Amino acid sequence: MMSMTGMNAARPTLTRPRADDRYPSRFDPEPQIGPRLDPVTYPHATAGPLNAEALRFYEENGYLHFDQLLDAGEVQDCLNELARLRTDESVKDLDEAVIEPGSRELRSIFAVHRSSAVLARLANHPRLVAIAEQLLGSKVYIHQSRVNYKGGFRGKEFYWHSDFETWHVEDGIPAMRMVSCSIALTANTPHNGPLMIIPGSHHRYVRCVGATPENHYKASLRQQDIGVPDETSLSRLVEDFGIVAPTGPAGAVTFFECNVMHGSSSNITPLPRSNLFMVFNSVNNTPVAPFCGLEPRPNFIAEREDFTPVGQGTDGGDPCDAEARALTPA
């Protein structure tokens, strides 16, 4: 007779969606594209640094980009911290560290807002938090934080995906009420593997194929094969919406909606591309049991214990307004 431990270790994913699963994925043999069921912005929460034009742009396109949201001193402090982490060989042996396939190059480090006082200050930056609160219409906490190193010559790609599909299926996040904040700590150019976004794709939900394996995160953080959209669905999204690549200098910030399709190519230039990501989730959207039926991913990847709101609110927001107007389509 199999032991309880053995039974738990071999527990399969669900074969059909739960009754409370509004965004089922990885159940059907063929991919499907369905509608978004949640708001993108929240009209009852209009107070904040973003003006109406910026909110409308985000509603339609699923992202906002600011070339100068952080000052040079803040960026340099973070760069120094990234260099320290990258040269510390002991960091590469941590569970939170992800190593590039086929090398000892550091690909990502997770939960950096907990392990680094410098990066924790950035996670609580009043401008960043104020924008996230306005977009999500509530107080916010950090669902995930990470540094993505994409070094010169060897930085590998991140294939097209919707973050929400994984966060819903594997972490149990119920609704599309999250926003990622990508902070450029080195210049993001058209050539060194910048973030690419399919604007408007957040209005659709691509249901992927393939059951989720046990401990899927161990492989997916290096190279994701499950929970990625099929080529036909991607081609349809690009045909309908196109592709944009928000580039900018060190200190540039891009907010992008949790369901917008995005990815980045390899970096074969000598120019490094290192970005810090903070994922803000509404305090009204905390996780339940994962919708795949497996055990939750580790807390350093998906917060399940501490939903304390971050930040102290806005610091005035004038730079945000100026940049948002520049991004609004004519």
N, C-alpha and C positions, 0 to 999 in steps of 0.2 A: 504494500500500500504506500502511495506517495506521501511523503511528509508534507505538513502545511508549508514549510519553507520552500520545498520543491514546487508545490502547487503555485505559490505566489511568484516564484521566479519564472515560471513558464506561463503565467497568465497571458492569454491572447488579447489583442485589441477587440473592441466591440465589432460585431458583424452588421449591426444596424444602428441608426442614430437614436439617441435618447429622446424622450418626449420634450425635454427642455432645450434641445439643440436647434437653434434658429439658423445656424450656418453649418450644416453637415458637410464634411469633406472626407475623402479617402475611403468612402464606402462603395461607390458605384464603379463598375468596370470601365466606364467611359467618362472623360471629363465633362463638366457642365459649367455654364456661365449663368449665374442667377443675379437678381437685383440686390442692392444694398437695402437693409431694413431699418437702419438707424440714421438719425440726423448726422450731417457733417459738422454744422455749427449750431449753436443754441441761442435763439433770438432773445431769450429772457436774460441773457448774460452778456450785454453789449458793452458794459464798462470795462475799460482796459486801454492799453497803449495802441491797439490796432484800430484804424478808422474803418468806415463802412466799405471803402474800396478794397482794402486789404482783406476784409472778411469775405467779400463777394469773390475775390480772386481765389481765396483758399477753398471756398465752397465749390467753385467750378473746377479748379485744377488740382486740389489736394496738396498744395505745398506753398510755402512762402520763403523767399530768400532775401537775406540782408548782407550786403558786402561789409558793413562796418557796424557791428553790434557790440563788440568787445574792444576794450582798449589794448594798446600794445603791451602794457605791463602785465595784464591778465593773461594774454596769449603767451608771453615769454615764460611766465611762471609755470604754465601748463606744459610748454615744450621742455623745460628743464626737468619736470617731473616725468614726462614720457621717456626722456633720455635715460634718466636714472633707472626706471623700471626695465627698460629694454636691455641695459647693460648688466643687470643683476641676474646672473645665471640661475639663482634659486627661484626666481619668479617663474621661470619656464617649467618648473616641476610642480607648480601649484595646480589644483583642480580648476581654478579660475582661468588658467592660461590655455590658449589654443595655439598649437604649433602648425606651421605651414606643412602641407603634405610633402613628404620627401625631403625635409630639411629640419634644421633646428631654429629656423627663423620664427620669430614671434608673430603670429597672425592677429590675435586678439587677446585682451585681458578683460574679464568680466568683473562686475561689482566694484568698480574703481571708486565709486562714491563712498564706499565703506572702508577701503584699504588706504586711501590717500586723502589727507587733509586738504591738499591743494585742489584736487578734483572734486572733493565734497563741497568746497566753497563755490565752485562753478555750478554744481548741481542745484545749489540754493541761490544762484544769482537772481536778484529781484527782477531784472528785465526778462530773463528767460522764463522764469516761473509765471510772471504776469501774462505773458503771451500764451503759455500753455493753459493757464486758468481761463483766459478769455475764450480760447478756441474750444475748450471742453466744457465750459459753463459750470465749473465747480472747483473746489480745492483739488490738488493733485499730489500724488506720491510717485516715487521712482519705482517703476516696475522692473527696469533693467538699466544698467549702465555698462559701457564697455569702451575700450580703446581699440580701434582697428588700425593696425600698422600695415601700410602697403609700401614697403621699401622699394627703392630703385632697383630695376632689373628683375627682381624676383617676387614682387607682390602679386599674389594670385587674385583671380576674379571672385566676385560674389554673384552667383547666377540670379536671374530674374525670380522674384518672389513677392508675395504679400506677407508682411510680418504678421498681420492679424490671423491669417490662415493657421500658422504655426502656434501663435499665442492662444488661439481659441482651441485648436485640437489638442495640443500637448500641454498647455498650461491652464485651460479652463476659463479663459477670459470670456465673459458672456457677450459683450457688445463692442461695437466699433466706436469706442469713446476714449481713444488713446492717440498720442502724437509723439513722434520721434523728433529729437533735436540733434542735428549733426553739426558739430563745431569744427571748422577747419583749423588745425594747428600748424599745418604747412599749406602752401598755396595749392589749391585744386585747379588744375589746368585742363584744357580739352584733351591733353595727351597722357596724363599720368593716372588714368583709371578713375575719373571722377564719378560721383553718384549720378546715375541716369534714372529718370522718372518718366513713366507714361502718364502724362497729365490727364485727369478725368477718369482714369481707370478705377479710382476708388469708389465710383458709383456702381461698380459691378463686382461680383464675388465669383472667383474661379474655384470651382470644386475640383480638387486634385484626385488622382488615383493612387492606389498603393497603400496597403495597411501599414500602420506605424510600428516599427520594430521596438522591442524593449531597449531602453537606454539609447534611443535614437540620437540623442543630442551628442553623444561621444563621436559619432561619425559626421553628423550633419553640420556641426560647427566648423569642421575642416572642409567638407565638400557635401553639399546637400543634394540628395537624389529623391527623397520622399518629401512631398509637400511643395513641389515646384510645379509651375504650370506647364502644360503641354505646348508644343510649338504651334499648333493650330489656334489655340486660344490666344497665345501671345501675338501671333500674326494678326489676328482679328483686332486685338486691342491697339496695336501699333497702327494698323490701317485706319482705325476710327479716331485715334487721339494723337499719334505721333510720339516722338521722344524728345525730352529736353535734358540738358545736363547743366545744372546750376553750378558754375565755377566761380572762384573768387580768391582773394588773398587770404593769408593767415588771419584768423579772426572772423571770417565770414561764417554765417549761421544759416542753415536751412532747416525749417520745420516741415515735416511731411507726414501726411495722414497715415494711420496704421494700416489701411487696406490698399493704399496706392501701390501699383506694381513698380518695382524698382530693382536695380542691380548695378554692378560696375564691372568693367573689364580689367584684365591684368595690367600691371604697370611695367612696361619694358623700357621706360625712360630712366635716366639717372636720378630723376627728381622724386623724392619720397612723397607719399601722400598719407598723412596720418590724421585721422579724425577721431574726435570724442563724441560718443552717442549717449544721450540721456533719453530714456523713454518715460514720458509722463503718462500716468493713467489716472482717470477720475476716481476719487474716493468712493463714488457711487457705482463702480464697475469692478469690484474686487473679484479675484478668481474663485471658481467653484471646482469641483472635481474635473479633471481633464476629460474632454468630450471623446477621446479615443478609448477610454476605459483603463488606461495604464496609470502607473504611479506618476505623480507630478515630477517635473524636472527639478534639479537642485535649486535651492533658494538663491544661489548666486546668479542664476540665469533668469529666474522668474520669481519675484518677491511674493511670498505667501504669508509673511508674519508681521511685517511692520508697514502699516498703511498711514503712518504719520505724515500729514501734509508738509511739503517742503516750501522754503522761501518765505519772504516777508511782504510780498506784493510788489507793485510797480514803483519805479523810481522816477516817474515822470513821463517816459515813453516818447519824447520828441523824436529821437533818432529812429525809433521804430516806425512812427508815422511817416517820416520823410522817405524812408526806404520802401515802405509798403506802397506809397503813391507811385513811386518809380516803377514798381513791379506790376501795377494794374494795367491790363491791356487797354490800348487806346480805343 
